[in-house]
């Protein structure tokens, strides 16, 4: 991985800005995507656009291209978990935690006590009288037994925003191209379970789409399905929330967004409903949730993730969040904190297949 912002061409910048969401779900999606870029002054054909997206992916500038699957809507459960790992045992504790297949991400973060933060992702509970949250608690009990350290479960109580966009200087600087309307006219359903065919589709696309001029046809061939059904289902999944968006997913580290600040706030309950949407509207806030407190250990109930390219930029953005918070209540220094990540301990991604399997009927 390398920081490449200075080396990006005008076309590269247009691709990154334009297509972090709203990519066409049509048989030959690169053609209308290229036409949209040409309207913005970027001269490119469909085949040239496809080739350059493929190169950006191979070079590590993109993490992947395709559909961002919403694991929560597919099945199972996930939760953010905090832990104290004693300094003299930190590496051993991290190794033990990371051995659990249910642990998807694990970060070392700056905090005087809770210095290890990880995500637990599980399938639905096999007991029909229990659910995914019960399975999370079982995993945490096993982690506590294995490490000798207490865990603090911080499940999402309310989601205000999930939509990380990392823009660069160049064409389409507002990132506002949305070509999802070009897809088929479909209607969402209220069904929460997956059919076996939908399960196969989710598993096939979870790691990205083939970067070819006919990606949906290639997916259809891989799962022995009709291409029209694949296109209609992905488009319906967008409307139902099972797919958050379709497009390019930049490697934000490669773009220079190396400052990852998790700001946490003790927001009064009577203003939380107003504060959440207001903070979510800030363009540099990529995730924004309400989570539970743990009395005497963790007094914060509101999380907002920010990203910046430099420490100074990150500090400015955090100050902007604080200024916005201050419009709703009198914020003191004890009411908030920022936990910067100092090390990635594990990052394997959410195990979509297991969660989809448990929710297929």
N, C-alpha and C positions, 0 to 999 in steps of 0.2 A: 504494500500500500504506500502511495506517495501523495503528497499535497500537490495538487495540479492546477489550482485556480488560475495561476498566471499563464499556464499553457493551453487553456481552453480556447477553442476557436469560437467565432461568432455562431456557427451552427451548433457547436456543443452547448453554448450558453442558452441558445434558443430552445434546444431539446430539454435541458435541465429545468428551465423556467416554465416552459409551456406544458409539459406532459407529466407532472407529478400527480395528476388526476385527470379524469375526463377523457382518457384515450378512447378512440372509437371501438365499439364492440361490433364490428362488421367483418365481412369475409376478407377484405383486403384493407385493413385499417391504416396502413402507412400512406396510402394515397390521399385520403382526406386530411390526415395529419400533416402531410407535406404541403397540401394546398393551404392549410391554415397558417403555416409558417411563411409561405410565400406572401400571403396577405399582410404579414408583419415585416416584410422586407428581407426575409431569409430565403435565398434562392436554393431550393433543394427539390429533388424528385422523390417519389415514394421509395424506389429501390435504394437511392442514396441515403435516405433517412434511415431505412432499415439497417443498412450496412453500418452507418455511424453509431446507431444505438447498440448494435452488436459489438462494435469496437470499444465503446465506452464501458460496456459490461465486462468485456475481457480485460480491459485495463484497470478495473477496480474503481472506476469513477462512479459507476452505478453499482448498487448492491444487487439489484436484479431488475427485470422488466416483467410486468404482468399484473395480476390481480392481488391486492392486499386483502387476504382473507381475515374476517373478523372471527377469531377463534371462539369468543364468548357466544356468538350467535350460532356456531356450529355444534356445540355441545360441551359438556364438562364444565370446569371452573378453573379460575386462576386467582392468585392472590399475591400481593406484595408482602414480604416478610422481613422484619428487622431482627438483628441479633447482636449481642455483644460477644466478641471473640477476644479473650485475653491476649495481650501482645506476645507473651512468651509461647502461646499455643496457636497463634493466628493461622499460620500456614497449615498446621495439622487440622484445625477446625474447618478451614476452607476446603481442604482436600476431601474431608469426610462429607461435608455438605454437597460438594460437587459430584460425589459418587451417586447421589440419588438421581435417578433418571427423571423424576418429576421436577427437578430444579432446572429451569431453562436459562435464566440469566442470574449472574451473581456479581456484585460490585463491592469493592472496598470504597467506603465513603468517609469523608471527614466529619466525625462527630465524637465528642468525648466519651460516649458510652456505646451507642448503637453504631458500630463501625462496619457491619456487614449487612448488605441488603440483597435479597434474592427474590426471584419470582418462582412460585410453585404452580405448575400447570398439570391438571389431572383430568382423566375421563370421568364420566358420570359414575356414581357409586353402583356397584353390582347389586346391592340390596335395594329393591324397589321402594322401600320405606325411607331411604336416605338419598342425598343428592351430592353434587360435586363438592359443596362446601364441607360436608361431613368427611369426604375423602381427603380434602386439604388438611383438616384437623388431624386425621390419622397419620398423614405424611409428616406433619410437624411434630407429632408425638414421637415418631420414629427418629426424626432428626435430633430432637432433644435427648432421647435415650442414647443415641450414637455419639453426640458431642458433649453431653453434660451441660449444655447451655440452654437457657430459656429462649423461646422464640416469641415474637410479638406479631400477631397476624393483623394485617392492615388491608382487608379486602376493600374493593371499590364499593362505596355506598351510593355514589351518584357520579355520573360522568357528565362533565360540562363540555369537554372538547378532547378529541383525539384527531390530529391531522397535521403531522409534522411536514412542513415544507421548508426546504433549504434553497433559497434563491441566490443567484449570482448576478453580477452586473452584466447587462447585455439585453438582447431582445426579449420581449414579453416579460419585462421586469416585474410586472404585477402578477404574473403567473395565472392569468385568468382565462385561459383557453379551456373550454369545456365542450368536447365533442361527443359526450355520452348520448346526446339526443339523436345521434345518427344511428343508433342501434334500433333493434326491432321494437315494435309497440307491444309491450307485455304488461301484465298486471301482477302486482305482488299478491302473495297468499298469506294466510295467517298460520300456516303449518310450521311447527317448531322442529319436527323431526325431519330427517333426510331419507330419501329413497335410496336403495342400493346404487342406482345409477348416479344420483347426485353425490353420494359418498365418494364414488370413484372419481368424479369430476373434481371435487374439492381436493382430494389427495393428489391428483395429477397436477393441479395448478398452484398448489400451496408454495412451491419453490420458484414459481415464475412461469411465464409463457415462453415457448420457443421463439427466438428472435428471427423470424422468417417473415416473408411477405404475406403468408397465410397462417398465422399462429393458431387460430381457432380450429382450422381444418387439421392441423398437425395434432392438436389436443384430441380432436374427435377420433382421428386414426389411432392414437395411442390407447384409447379406452373403448374402441370399437363402437362409437356412437355417431349419430348423424350430426353434421356440422351445424345445421340450422338449430337443432336442439341445444347444442353446446352454446351457441351464441345467445339464444333466447334465455337459457338458464343462467348464464353469467350476468346478463343484463337484468334478469329478475332478481338475482342475488344482490346486485347493487341496490335495487329498490327496497329489498327486504332487510338490508343491513348485513347480510352474510358476507358480502364483499364491500369493504369500505371505499375502495377506489381502484381503478385500473390505470396503469401508467408506469413511468420510470420511478424507481426508488433510489435516490442518490446515496452514495456512501458519504455521509456528512463529515466524517473524519478526513476523507480525501479532499473535500471541498474547503477544509480549514476550520470547520465548526468543531473545535476540539474542547471547548469549555462547556461542560455539561453540568448545569446547576439545578439541583432539586430544591426549590424553595418550598418551605413548609410554614403554615400559618395557623394561629389559634384564632379563628374567626368566630365572632359571636353568632349564635344560632339564628338570631332574628334578622341578620343581614346576609347570611350565607347564600340565600336564594338570589340575591341581587349581585353579590360579589362574584359568584361563580361565572355567570355569563359575561360579566364585564371583563374579567381577567381572560376568559377564553377568547375574547375578541382581539386581544393583543396579538399581532402577527408573529411574534417570536416565541409565543407560548405554544409548545407542541403537545402537551398533555395537561389536563386539568381535571382533578377529581376531589370529591369529598371522601375521606377515609376515617375510621374510628380512632378515638384517643385511647391511650392506656394510662390510667390515672397513676400519677407518681413517677412514671417513666417516660411517657410520650404524650404531650399535651396538645399536639397539633392535629387539626381535623381537615386541613385543606392543603392540597399539593398542586404545585404548578411547575412544570419542567421547562427550563429555558436553555437555549443554546447560543453560544457566541463564538466568534473567531479569535478573540483575544480576551485576556482577563479583564481589561478595561471595558471592552464592549459588553461582556457578561455582567460586570458590575453596574453599568449604565442601565441595562435592561432590568436587572433586579430592582434597582432604584425606581424605575418606572412602574414596576408592579407595586412596590411599596407606596408610591405616591397615589396610585389608583386605589389601593386599599384604604388609604387615609381619607378618601372621600366618603367612606361608609362608616368608619368608626375611628376612634383615637388609638392609633397603633403605637405601642411602646416597643422598645428593643427586646423585651421578653416575649413578645407576641409572635416572633418569627425567627427563622434561621435559614441558612442555605447550606446544603450538603453537596459539596463537589465530589465527583467520583475521582479517585486517585488511581484505581486499577480495575481492569476487567478481570474477574476471577473465572468466569465461565459465561459463554454465550453460544448456545446451541439452537435457539429458536424453540417456539412452541410446538409440541408434538401433536399436530393436527390429526394425524391418522387415528390415534387412539381415541381422541375426543370425538371424532366423526363416527368411528365404529360404535361407540357407546350410545350414540343418538340416531342410529339408523334403524328404521322400521319398515 
